[in-house]
């Protein structure tokens, strides 16, 4: 986690420098633009890009701060941060994964139809909702009775 926090702090510094450079560049570009080409609403700073890059800095600071505080609250180093550790030193079980399951595909197809309904028409959502519901129920109860029970 120490490496992740350092990467996000470096990324925050990069975005801060990029925000300043982007703002200065837009001011220089505005000053070099002839007056008959300048739009009436343009005041010299291109605010959308400046705010977007600045928010990238803010989000990097949030993540770096959170990871730093979490690392400090753990009281010790993780196995991933110790250079002499082995793979077996980490958490042994991270969860259950069934690679032969078809239910995520059914669920993603139903959700794709529902999101397609946002673009095409609401009636397509009514076709995708039951498929997504069947996918959720099937995925949840995949191991309900026996191994490989569907």
C-alpha positions in Angstrom: 0.0 0.0 0.0 3.0 2.3 0.5 3.8 2.1 -3.2 0.2 2.8 -4.2 0.0 5.9 -1.9 3.3 7.2 -3.3 2.0 6.7 -6.8 -1.1 8.7 -6.1 0.8 11.5 -4.4 3.1 11.7 -7.5 0.0 11.6 -9.7 -1.5 14.5 -7.7 1.6 16.6 -8.1 1.6 15.8 -11.9 -2.1 16.9 -12.2 -1.4 20.1 -10.2 1.5 21.0 -12.5 -0.6 20.1 -15.6 -3.5 22.3 -14.3 -1.2 25.3 -14.0 0.4 24.6 -17.4 -3.0 24.1 -19.1 -4.3 27.4 -17.7 -1.2 29.4 -18.7 -1.3 27.8 -22.1 -4.9 28.8 -22.6 -4.1 32.4 -21.6 -1.2 32.5 -24.0 -3.3 31.1 -26.8 -6.1 33.6 -26.1 -3.6 36.5 -26.1 -2.2 35.4 -29.5 -5.7 35.0 -31.1 -6.8 37.9 -33.3 -9.7 39.9 -31.8 -12.1 39.2 -34.8 -11.7 35.4 -34.2 -12.2 35.4 -30.4 -15.7 34.4 -29.3 -17.6 36.9 -27.2 -18.0 34.5 -24.3 -14.3 33.5 -24.1 -12.6 35.3 -21.3 -9.1 33.9 -21.7 -9.1 30.8 -19.5 -10.6 27.6 -20.9 -12.5 26.6 -17.8 -13.7 23.1 -18.8 -10.3 21.7 -19.3 -8.8 23.6 -16.3 -11.5 22.3 -13.9 -11.3 18.7 -15.4 -7.5 18.5 -14.9 -7.8 20.1 -11.5 -10.4 17.6 -10.4 -8.0 14.9 -11.5 -5.5 16.4 -9.0 -8.2 16.5 -6.3 -9.2 12.9 -6.8 -5.6 11.7 -6.7 -5.2 13.6 -3.4 -8.3 11.9 -2.0 -7.1 8.4 -3.0 -3.6 9.0 -1.7 -4.8 10.4 1.6 -7.2 7.4 2.0 -4.6 4.9 1.2 -2.0 6.6 3.5 -4.5 6.7 6.4 -5.5 3.0 5.8 -1.9 1.9 5.8 -1.2 3.8 9.0 -4.3 2.2 10.7 -3.2 -1.3 9.9 -0.2 -1.0 12.1 2.1 -3.1 10.0 3.3 -3.8 6.5 1.3 -5.9 4.1 2.9 -8.9 2.5 2.8 -7.0 -0.9 5.1 -4.3 0.6 7.8 -6.5 2.0 10.4 -7.2 -0.7 11.4 -10.6 0.8 7.9 -12.0 1.1 6.5 -14.9 -1.0 3.2 -15.2 -2.7 2.0 -17.5 0.0 2.5 -14.8 2.7 -0.6 -12.9 1.4 -4.2 -13.7 2.0 -4.8 -17.4 1.2 -8.5 -17.1 0.1 -9.9 -14.1 -1.7 -13.3 -15.5 -2.5 -15.1 -18.1 -4.6 -15.0 -18.1 -8.4 -16.7 -20.5 -10.7 -15.1 -20.3 -14.2 -17.7 -22.6 -15.8 -20.7 -20.3 -14.9 -22.8 -18.9 -17.7 -24.9 -16.7 -15.5 -22.7 -13.6 -15.7 -23.1 -13.7 -19.5 -26.9 -13.9 -19.1 -26.9 -11.0 -16.7 -24.7 -8.9 -18.9 -26.9 -9.5 -21.9 -30.0 -8.5 -19.9 -28.2 -5.3 -18.6 -27.0 -4.5 -22.1 -30.6 -4.7 -23.4 -31.7 -2.4 -20.5 -29.0 0.2 -21.3 -29.8 -0.1 -25.0 -33.4 0.8 -24.0 -32.1 4.1 -22.7 -30.8 5.0 -26.1 -33.4 3.3 -28.4 -36.6 3.2 -26.6 -38.1 2.3 -23.2 -39.8 -0.7 -24.6 -36.4 -2.5 -25.0 -35.9 -2.2 -21.3 -39.0 -4.3 -20.7 -37.3 -7.1 -22.7 -34.0 -6.8 -20.9 -35.3 -6.6 -17.3 -36.6 -10.2 -17.1 -33.4 -11.5 -18.6 -31.4 -9.6 -16.1 -33.6 -10.8 -13.3 -33.2 -14.4 -14.4 -29.4 -13.9 -14.6 -29.3 -12.5 -11.0 -31.4 -15.3 -9.6 -29.5 -18.0 -11.5 -26.1 -16.7 -10.4 -27.3 -16.4 -6.8 -28.7 -19.9 -6.6 -26.1 -21.6 -8.8 -24.8 -23.8 -6.0 -28.1 -24.1 -4.1 -28.7 -27.8 -4.6 -25.7 -29.7 -6.1 -22.4 -29.2 -7.7 -23.1 -28.0 -11.3 -26.9 -27.7 -10.5 -28.6 -25.2 -12.7 
